[in-house]
C-alpha cells in the first residue's frame, strides 16, 4: 500500500516545511500537534514506535506556542526559533526535565528527571514541541528497538521486520509519518542502522560536535535526529551543535551554517567503494547491490569511484566492547537484577575489566583511529560502504538472539548490522546513511558515506547532491493505515 497523498503534498514530511507553514499561519502549533497525535493513535498500536506520552503536557506546550504565535506580528515571525511549533519525540534513553526516562527497562525507576540533556535543551531553544518518547532496546546496546518492558517495534515498510536500533522507535515514527523528525542518538550505528532499515537520512556527527553533559563511550556516543531529507538534517544540526566551554572535546566550528551546505557543489571527489564486509562476514546481495548502485550514481554525478579494502583489526572488537559496556556506569539507581539477560551479562563483563585494561582498550582504539583516518585525503575523499551487511531482520529476532546468547558476546545478527558503522563511532568521524536503494519487494536498503575528521559539511553537500539523483523524495512512504 502507498499513501494516497504524495509526500511532496504533505507538509508533515518535512520539519522545515511544517515550521514554515506555522510561521505563515497556515496552521497553529496546536493543530500540528493534534495531527501528529492522531497519527500516533492510529498507527502506533501496531508499530510500537512511541512508548510514553503525556498529551496534556504536550498540548499545554502547544497552546503556549499558539498564543505566542498569535501575539507575534506577521512581519516579526521570521525571528521565531527555526522549528517553532514542530512536534518532536525524544528517545527513551535521554533525560527530559519532568519526564521519566526508563531506558526501555523494568530495572529503571519511573520518577521524573531533574534536568534535561543538553541536546533536549537545544531542541527547546530551537522551538520544537517535545512530544512523547520513542522505543529503544534496553539501555541501547543492540540493533533493534525491542525490549521486555514495551515490546517489539516494527518497520512501517514491512511490519514483519525490525526498524533497526537503537533509535528504531524514532525511525519507525518518522517513516510512518507520525512526526517529520525524531530525536535519535548513535553509539555504534544507532542512527544510521534504523535510517537504513526505514528509508531515512541518518547522520552521525563527529565527536564533540553536539554537546553532552558526559562524553559517554569516550565521546563515541553522539546525538542527532532521523529525517526524510538532507535539508532537515542540516537545519537541525545547526540548532543542536555548537561550542561548549564545559565540554572536554569540541569539534572545530563550521565555516558557515550547515544548512548553507545543502545545494552547494561538493566538487569532484574520490570515492572509496567498499564491497566486502570486515571480519570475513558475508554480505547480503541486496546490500551489495545497494552500494554498487550508489557507486554508479556517484560516478554519474562526476565523482571518481574506485574499490578499496576496509578491514578492522581483531583486537578492535574487544576494545570496543570494553568501552561500550563501560557506558552502563552512566545510569543511576538501576535495579540490575531486573535487567534483561544480555544487559546483565554486559554489566558483569564490564565489572571484570580493571582500570588498566580499560585504559589499554582506549589506547588501542586511539591507535586504530590514527591508522585509519590518514586514508581520507590521501587514498580517497569519502568512503562509501553498505550501512549494514544484512537486510533488516524479522521483528523480534534480535531480542530473542541476544537473550539466548547472553554472556557469549554479541549476537551474530547484531554484529552483522553494526559491522560497517561501529568503527566510526570510535574514530569520531562523521558518517551518514542515505536511502538510495529499494529492493524489488519495496524494502529500503541504505548506504553509508563516511567523511574525514570533522567533515560534516562535505557529507551534507554530497548527500544533498545525491538526493534528487537517487529520487528518494519522490518515493511514496508506507500507507498511514
N, C-alpha and C positions, 0 to 999 in steps of 0.2 A: 504493500500500500504506500501511496505517497500523499503529500499534502495537497489539498485542493488549491490552497493559496500558495503561490510561488514564494520562495524565500526572499526574493527581491521585493515582494509586496508586503512583507511582514516586518514592521519596524522593530519587533521584538527579536529579530535575528541579529541585531547589532546594537551593542550598548551605546555607541556614538549616535546612531540614528534615533534611538529611543530618547537619549538625553536631548538631542536637538528638537524632537517633537515636543518634549516637555517644555523646553525654553520658549518655543513658539506658541505655546498654549493650545496645541492640538489635543493634548490630554494632560491630566494632572498627575502628580506623583501617586495620589490615592487610586486613581484609575489604573495606572501602570501596575501598582501592587496588586490590585484586585484581579487583573488579568493573569498575572503570574500565579497567584494563589489558586485561581480557578483551574489553571493548567496542572498545578501540583495535585489538587484534589482529584482531578480526572485521571492522571497518568501515573502518579506515584504509587498507588496500591500495587501495581504490577511491577514497576521498575525498582522500587525501594531505593530511590536516589536521595530523597530528603528524609531524615530520620528524627528530626526535632523541630518543632515550630512553637512560636509564641505569636500568634496572629494579632492579638490585642496590642502587644508591644510594637509590632511592625506597622500596624495601622495607625498607631499614635505617632510614630516617626513620620509616616507618610502624611498624616493630617498636618503636622507641623510644617513639613516641606511644602504642602499645598498652600497653607496660609502664607508662608514666606513668598512663594511664587506670586500669589495674588497681590501682595504688598509691593512687589518689585516692578517698577515701571518697565514697559516693554523694551525701551532703549537701554536699560541697565541689566537686562537678563544675561547678557554676554559675560558679565562679571561673576555670575554664579559659578560654583565649582563645576568642573567639566562633566561630571557624571551625576549632576544634581537630579535626585528623584529616581535613579535607576536601581531596582531591587537587585540584591546580590546575596547569595547564600555563602556561609562560611563552613569550611571543612571541620569535622568533629575531632580535630587534633589541635585546634588553635583557640586560644583564650579570647573571649569577648566579655568585657566587664558586665556583670549582672546576669550572664548566661552560664548554665552548667556546661562543662566540657567533659565528655565521658571517654574519649579516645576509642570509641566503639567497643567498650569493655564493661562487663559487670563488675570488674575489680575497682573501678573508679568511683569516687563519691559524686553525688548529684548536686552538691552545693554550688552556688554561683561563683564565678571567678571575680577576684577583686580588681584586676586590671586587665586591659586588653593587650594582645600582642601588638607590636609596633606596626605591623602591616595592616592590622584592623584599624588602628588609629588613622593610618594613611588613607584607607578606604573611606572612612568617615569624612576626613578633610576633603576628599575628592568628590563628596556629595552622594555616595552610594547609600541606599537604604538597606541596612543589614536585615536579612530575611531568612531565618532558619538555618539548619545545619545539614550538611551532606554526609553520606555514609563513607566509611573508611574501614580497612581491616584493623583489628585490634592493635593499637599503638603504631600502626602504619608500616610494618616491615615487609609485607608481602604484596604481590602484584595484582590483587583483586579485592574489590570492596565487598568483603564477605566476613561476617563475624557472628558469634553466637548471640549477641545481645539484640541486634537489629535485623539480622538476616542477610540475604544474598542480593546484591544489586544486579540488575540485568541491563543488557545493551539494547538501546532502542532500535538499532538496525536489525538485530536478531536476538529475540528475547530469551533464546536458549543459551546465549553466550554471555560472557562477562564483559563489562565495560572497562575492565582493567583496574589498576590501583597503583598507589593507594588512593589517588584522587578520583576513584571510579564513580562515586556518587555525584561528584561535581560534573564530570564529563557526561554522565547519563542525563543529568538535569538540563545541561545546555543542548546536547544533541536532540533531546526530546522536545525542546522549545519551551521548557518551564521558565528558564531565565536566559537572557542574552549572554551572560558571563557568569562565571563562578570562581570563587577563591579556590586555589589549589596550592600544594607545595610538593617538593621533589627532593628526595634524598638518595635515590638510586634509579630514578626513572618515573617517579610517581606523578609527574605532569605529562611527560612525553608518552608513556605507555597508554594511559587512558585516552589521550588525544589520538593516538594511533588507532585504538580499538573503536573509537566513536567518531572518527572523521573530523577532528577538530585541529586547531592550531594550538600547540603547547610549547611554550618557550621556557626552558630552564636557564635562568640568568647566571652570571658569573658570581663566584664567591665575593661577598661584600657589596653586591650591587643593591640589594634591598635590605635595609637594616633589620636586625633581630635583636632582642634583648640578650640572647645567648647564641653563640655560633655552634649549634648542635651538629654533631657528626663532623667536627673540625671545620665547620663552615660549609660542608658539602650539602647540607640540607638548606634549601632556599625556598622563598615564597614567590607566588605568581598567580596566574589565572589560566583557565581554558576558555577559548573563544572560537567563533566561527571564522573570523578573518584576521589578517595580519594587522590591519589598521587599529582594530580594537586592542590587540595585544600591545602594540606600541604605545597607544594612548594611555592605557592603564599603567604601563611601566613608568611613564613619566610621572604618574601620580604616586606610585609606591616606592620609587627609588630615590636615592639622594645621599649626600654626605651626612654622616652621623659622627659627631665628635667622641661619643662614648663607645664606638664600635672598634674592636680590635683590628678588623680588616675592612678597609673601604676600597671599593673599586674606583679606578680613576674616573673622574666625571666625564660625561659625553661632551663632544664638541658642540652639540645642539640638541634640542628635544628629540627624543626617539620618534615621536610622531612625524617629524620632518624627514625621517629617513624613508618613509613609505612613499614610493614613486620616484625616489632618487636613483640614479644609474649606479649599479654596483660595479660597473666596469666589466672587463673580460677577465674571468677568474680561472685559475687552475683548480680543478675539482678532482680530489682523490676518491675513487669509487671502490667501495668495499663490497665484495660479492661472496665472501665466506665468513662464517661465524667463528669467533675466538674459541679456544679450548677444543677445537675439532668438533664442535656441535653441528648437527645437521641444520640446514636452512630450508624452511618450507618453500615450496615452489612459488606460492603467492608472494612471499616476502622477497624472494629473488626477482620475480617479475616486477614487483613494485620498485625496487631500487634501480633495476635496469631501465624501466620506463622513465624514472626521474632523471637518470643519466642522459637518456636520449632527449628529454625535454630541455635539460640544461645545455646540451650541445646545440639544439635548435635556437636557443637564446644567445648563442655566440660564445659560450664558455668551452674551455678545453677539458675534457673528461678523460681521465686515464685510470686504469685499475691500479690499486695499491694494496699492500698487505696491512692487516691490522691485527696484532696479537697482543695478548695480555699475559704477563708472566704468572706462573702458577702461584707464586708467593703473594701476589696481589690479592687473591681471593681471601686468604686467611687474614691478611692485614685489614682488608675492607670490612670483613665481618667483625673483627675486634672493635673497629670504630663504630659500626652500626649498632652493635649490641650495647656499647657504652652509652648510647642515647637513652637507654632505659633509666639512667640516672637522672634524667630531666624531669621525671614525674614524681610528684609528692603524694603522700597519703594513699598509696595504692595497696589494696589487699591482694598481694601476688598469688595467694592460694586460690583466688577466684579467676585468675587469668587463664587464657586458653593454653593448651599444652605446648604449642610452639613458642609462645611468648615466655612461658616458664622455663623452657629449655634454653632460649636465648639469654635470659637473665642468669641462669645457672652457669652458662658458658662465660658470660661477662665477669661474673664473680671470680672465676678461676684464673682470669688474666691479671697478673701482677702489674704494678705500675711501670716497671722497667720494660716488660714485654709490650705493654700498650705503647709506650713511647717509641720502642723499636718499630712497631707497626706503623706509627705515624711517619717515622723517618723513611721507612720503605716506600710509603705512598708518595712522599715528597720527592724521593729519588726517581720513582716511576714517572711522576709529573715532569720532572726536568728532562728526562729522556724522551718523553712523548711530545711535548709542546714544541720542541725545536723543529718538528716536521712541518708546522704551519709557517708559511712564508719562505720555506726552502723547497720542500717537495710539492706542496700544494697550498692553496689559499683557504679552502674549506674542504671538509671531509664529508662524504655522502655515504650513509650506511642505511640498512634497514633499521627501523625503530626497534622491532622485535625479531627474533628468529623463528617465531611460530605465529600462526593466526590466533585470534582470541579464543581461548579455551571455553569449554562449556561452563555455564554458570554453576557454581558450587564445587567444581573440580579442584580448584586451588585450595580452598579451605579444607576439603577432605584430605588432600595430599599432604598439606603441612601438618595436620593433626596426626595422620598416620605415621609420618616420618619424623615427628618431633624428637629432637635430640640427635638426629643423624645428619645435620647440615641442611642447607636449603633444598627444598623440593626441586626436582628437575624442571618442572614446568615454570616455577618462579625464576630459576636460573636462566631458562631459555627466553623468558620475557624480558629480563633485565640485562642480558649479557652485552648488548650494544650500548646501553645507556649508563650503567652504574659507574663505569670508569671516569666519566667526565664530571661526575659529582666530586670525586676525589681530586681531580686535576683542577677543578674550579672553572672549567671553560664553559662558555655559553653553548647551548645546543637547542635545536628546535625540531619538533616533529610536525610534519606537514602532510595534509590529507590528499596526496597527489594520485592515489590509485584506488580502484574499487574492483573487487573480483566479479566474475560473471554472476555470482549469487547475490551481488549487491552489498558485500561486506567491505567496509573501508580498511585499507592497509596503509599505514603511514611510513614515511621515510624520515630519517634524521639527518639534519645538516649541522655540523659542528664547526664553530669558529675558533680562531686563535684566542689567546687570553684577552678578555675584556672587549671582544669584538661583536657585541650585540648589534651595533649599528650596521655592520656589514651583513649580518644574518637577516636583519629586518629588510634591508634593501633587496637582498637576493630573494627572500621569501615573498616579498611584495611583487617582485618581477615574475616569480613562478605562479603566483595566484591566478591571474587571468589566463595564463598559458595552460595551466592544468584544468581550469574551469570549475574548481570546487565550489565557487559561489553560485554557479548556475545549477548545481545539483539539488534535487529535491530531498529534503530530510524526511525521516520516517513520519508516517501519519500520526497526528495527535488524537488518537482514539484508542 
